[in-house]
């Protein structure tokens, strides 16, 4: 059985060591606990250790957990692919969405955001690999999309996200993150007030921190291996 408290402490130590190794300010990288396939009890265990920000990949699974844990003051992020017919529930139940990759989705999230909630914080997902399974706006189309999204009400464009191709070579891991960091800087230089670079998971968080991550999305290293899939 996975010792979630111990695993969570080890992840925080990895983050701190990477911050020091790559001359990042201490505490400059925040942790989102990715809870795909995790039971509410596992989330509560992480919460008892101080973790308050959680991310879900699958909408129905996420909604079930949000309802089960509604008495807790958690911040929920949607980090998975977005189907247009599911934007209403995403807009109604999450504080952040990391995976916006087209104008239609952004507009629907805005239109369907309940008026009694704060604006929805979003990241634009950028495609940094040639894998057909990976979603995201192409780098060449990013500025146009960012300008369009910035005009939409009820949304706050906070940053960029990517899910790169899997590799275990450290220098290869850094390359797509560097691409995203450069795009992030380009947008900031032309006036976008971005504060979030959502990159890095269990196997590549050090490479992400080396290339400017402000938030890493960690699941397996905290909760153990997951195989079950929900929708």
Secondary structure by P-SEA (a helix, b strand, c coil): ccaaaaaaaaaaaaaaaaaaaaccccccbbbbbbcccccaaaaaaaaaacccbbbbccaaaaaaaaaaacccbbbbbbcccccccaaaaaacccccccccccaaaaaaaaaacccccccbbbbbbbbcccccccccccccaaaaaaaaaaaccccccccccccccccccccccaaaaaaaaaaaaaaaaaccccccccccccccaaaaaaacccbbbbccccccccccccc
